[in-house]
Amino acid sequence: MSATLELFGEPLGAEPGEITRERAAIRGFLAEAKHSGLMATSCDSWMSGHSPEFSRELGRRGWIGMTWPRRYGGRDTSPSMRFAVIEELLAAGAPVAAHWFADRQIGPSLLRHGSAQQREFFLPRMSRGELYFSIGMSEPESGSDLSSVRTRAVPARDGWTVTGSKIWTSHAQHSHHLLTLVRTGDRGEKASTALTQMIVDLAQPGVTVRPIRTLDGREHFCEVFFDDVFVPSDRVLGTPGSGWKQVLGELGFERSGPERFLSTFPLLSAMARDGAAEPDFGHLVAQLVVLRSMSARVGKHLGDNEAPGVAAAVVKDLGTAFEQDTLDVAREWLSQHPAPDLAELFTQAQTHSPGFTLRGGASEIMRDIIARAEGLS
Ligand SMILES: Cc1cc2nc3c(=O)[nH]c(=O)nc-3n(C[C@H](O)[C@H](O)[C@H](O)COP(=O)(O)OP(=O)(O)OC[C@H]3O[C@@H](n4cnc5c(N)ncnc54)[C@H](O)[C@@H]3O)c2cc1C
């Protein structure tokens, strides 16, 4: 039994026995799920493979919110155990998008900043794969410069009234709630005290969700409009004014995971199966080994108070560059070794690739974060 992610039928590293057993369990489940038609392998499945049926099945088997406390539906496992499971899901190209944001960053944010009532309501439903969240940070004029968000919340009786809009909101048309960043401070006030995170029920009157069609003819992300939307006080995450600090911590979870370099793994794996071993391919495997090790290390520290933002930016920047390199090698390989299933994986990866270096923060911004930390900018 292999003890870690495989390429050429060979393990990429070694792991403790309990993780090997968990990998065997999830691999068994994934093989069954392919056989029964519950899933089909695709590239970029964490962003585009939205299947509530699959998410509920994973939740039923304890593979969502694995590191969360048992009282909230988790299993109290180590980050390494979760890393192995999500790596297997991504390597298999499984449709995990429905619960991805909830599992990756909303759950950890609720555990860190949420009230007892918020944790008790949201976490068990999320860990069962039944309640889905979207992330409402970016706005038409505020992407890289997130601190300039203009969606505004003003105090109302027992809560807030929110007005404004968000864009690029992945899967808002399917999600139940949105964790959004809004301006509650005075005009000219600094982001460090002027922004607040709020949980918006997407079925609330005044919310309009408009999906955007992408290159592949599908609708993965949306515009979201708020027209005097009421948000009760108990749906503020943390305290009013603490949103910016919280979001910076959350971005560590968003940028450092193995999805930042495994979107194209099904393609890489199919090339390995078909005999690819040229020098370029060896170079990809070497990068993959390094990225896995970096991402796993960052993952171990995500629970610490000091969010490893710089290390997460390194993983995101190098990881998405690796995904683009994989596409280049695959293009060359396919021109000499045509294979229909590989061509389909290539097309999926290619049509989604314009977003790889943008989502979660553009590469230039990652490099700026790294340079500043090194005193270079
Ligand atoms: C597939 C996909 C899914 C997404 N999902 C979500 C989601 O669910 N929720 C959400 O909130 N957001 C989401 N986003 C938005 C994403 O976070 C933004 O696209 C990203 O932060 C860049 O912002 P922008 O698109 O406004 O581009 P801009 O900020 O306008 O940047 C455009 C270009 O200018 C460059 N640039 C900007 N500022 C600088 C600078 N200071 N120095 C050097 N270069 C600079 C950038 O590198 C970029 O190439 C998603 C994006 C994609 C592609």
The ligand as an SDF file (V2000), in Angstrom:
LIG
                    3D

 53 58  0  0  0  0  0  0  0  0999 V2000
  -12.0060   31.8880  -11.1200 C   0  0  0  0  0  0  0  0  0  0  0  0
  -12.0700   32.9940  -10.1040 C   0  0  0  0  0  0  0  0  0  0  0  0
  -12.8170   32.8280   -8.9480 C   0  0  0  0  0  0  0  0  0  0  0  0
  -12.8900   33.8460   -7.9970 C   0  0  0  0  0  0  0  0  0  0  0  0
  -13.6650   33.6580   -6.8830 N   0  0  0  0  0  0  0  0  0  0  0  0
  -13.7960   34.6700   -5.9910 C   0  0  0  0  0  0  0  0  0  0  0  0
  -14.6720   34.5150   -4.8750 C   0  0  0  0  0  0  0  0  0  0  0  0
  -15.3220   33.4710   -4.6860 O   0  0  0  0  0  0  0  0  0  0  0  0
  -14.8140   35.5610   -4.0200 N   0  0  0  0  0  0  0  0  0  0  0  0
  -14.1110   36.7320   -4.1840 C   0  0  0  0  0  0  0  0  0  0  0  0
  -14.2740   37.6210   -3.3620 O   0  0  0  0  0  0  0  0  0  0  0  0
  -13.2670   36.8980   -5.2330 N   0  0  0  0  0  0  0  0  0  0  0  0
  -13.1090   35.9020   -6.1420 C   0  0  0  0  0  0  0  0  0  0  0  0
  -12.2650   36.0670   -7.2390 N   0  0  0  0  0  0  0  0  0  0  0  0
  -11.6440   37.3840   -7.4600 C   0  0  0  0  0  0  0  0  0  0  0  0
  -10.1530   37.4310   -7.3010 C   0  0  0  0  0  0  0  0  0  0  0  0
   -9.7940   37.4210   -5.9530 O   0  0  0  0  0  0  0  0  0  0  0  0
   -9.6760   38.7120   -8.0370 C   0  0  0  0  0  0  0  0  0  0  0  0
   -9.8410   38.4650   -9.4190 O   0  0  0  0  0  0  0  0  0  0  0  0
   -8.2480   39.0670   -7.7430 C   0  0  0  0  0  0  0  0  0  0  0  0
   -8.0700   39.4590   -6.4150 O   0  0  0  0  0  0  0  0  0  0  0  0
   -7.7520   40.2090   -8.6800 C   0  0  0  0  0  0  0  0  0  0  0  0
   -8.6050   41.3100   -8.5830 O   0  0  0  0  0  0  0  0  0  0  0  0
   -9.2200   41.9720   -9.9060 P   0  0  0  0  0  0  0  0  0  0  0  0
   -9.8460   40.8850  -10.7280 O   0  0  0  0  0  0  0  0  0  0  0  0
  -10.0980   43.1070   -9.4650 O   0  0  0  0  0  0  0  0  0  0  0  0
   -8.0060   42.5060  -10.7380 O   0  0  0  0  0  0  0  0  0  0  0  0
   -7.2170   43.8830  -10.5300 P   0  0  0  0  0  0  0  0  0  0  0  0
   -6.9720   44.1090   -9.0810 O   0  0  0  0  0  0  0  0  0  0  0  0
   -7.8990   44.9350  -11.3190 O   0  0  0  0  0  0  0  0  0  0  0  0
   -5.8590   43.5170  -11.2100 O   0  0  0  0  0  0  0  0  0  0  0  0
   -5.7420   43.4240  -12.6460 C   0  0  0  0  0  0  0  0  0  0  0  0
   -4.3050   43.2090  -12.9830 C   0  0  0  0  0  0  0  0  0  0  0  0
   -3.5260   44.2970  -12.5060 O   0  0  0  0  0  0  0  0  0  0  0  0
   -2.4490   43.8310  -11.6920 C   0  0  0  0  0  0  0  0  0  0  0  0
   -2.2720   44.6960  -10.5160 N   0  0  0  0  0  0  0  0  0  0  0  0
   -3.2300   45.2190   -9.7160 C   0  0  0  0  0  0  0  0  0  0  0  0
   -2.6760   45.8950   -8.6830 N   0  0  0  0  0  0  0  0  0  0  0  0
   -1.3430   45.7720   -8.8130 C   0  0  0  0  0  0  0  0  0  0  0  0
   -0.2270   46.2260   -8.0480 C   0  0  0  0  0  0  0  0  0  0  0  0
   -0.3820   46.9170   -6.9280 N   0  0  0  0  0  0  0  0  0  0  0  0
    1.0230   45.8760   -8.4870 N   0  0  0  0  0  0  0  0  0  0  0  0
    1.2060   45.1530   -9.6120 C   0  0  0  0  0  0  0  0  0  0  0  0
    0.1810   44.7000  -10.3870 N   0  0  0  0  0  0  0  0  0  0  0  0
   -1.0740   45.0010   -9.9940 C   0  0  0  0  0  0  0  0  0  0  0  0
   -2.8790   42.4530  -11.1940 C   0  0  0  0  0  0  0  0  0  0  0  0
   -1.7820   41.6690  -10.9620 O   0  0  0  0  0  0  0  0  0  0  0  0
   -3.7450   41.9260  -12.3310 C   0  0  0  0  0  0  0  0  0  0  0  0
   -2.9810   41.1920  -13.2450 O   0  0  0  0  0  0  0  0  0  0  0  0
  -12.1800   35.0510   -8.2060 C   0  0  0  0  0  0  0  0  0  0  0  0
  -11.4150   35.2280   -9.3700 C   0  0  0  0  0  0  0  0  0  0  0  0
  -11.3630   34.2110  -10.3260 C   0  0  0  0  0  0  0  0  0  0  0  0
  -10.5410   34.4190  -11.5610 C   0  0  0  0  0  0  0  0  0  0  0  0
  1  2  1  0
  2  3  1  0
  2 52  2  0
  3  4  2  0
  4  5  1  0
  4 50  1  0
  5  6  2  0
  6  7  1  0
  6 13  1  0
  7  8  2  0
  7  9  1  0
  9 10  1  0
 10 11  2  0
 10 12  1  0
 12 13  2  0
 13 14  1  0
 14 15  1  0
 14 50  1  0
 15 16  1  0
 16 17  1  0
 16 18  1  0
 18 19  1  0
 18 20  1  0
 20 21  1  0
 20 22  1  0
 22 23  1  0
 23 24  1  0
 24 25  2  0
 24 26  1  0
 24 27  1  0
 27 28  1  0
 28 29  2  0
 28 30  1  0
 28 31  1  0
 31 32  1  0
 32 33  1  0
 33 34  1  0
 33 48  1  0
 34 35  1  0
 35 36  1  0
 35 46  1  0
 36 37  1  0
 36 45  1  0
 37 38  2  0
 38 39  1  0
 39 40  1  0
 39 45  2  0
 40 41  1  0
 40 42  2  0
 42 43  1  0
 43 44  2  0
 44 45  1  0
 46 47  1  0
 46 48  1  0
 48 49  1  0
 50 51  2  0
 51 52  1  0
 52 53  1  0
M  END
$$$$
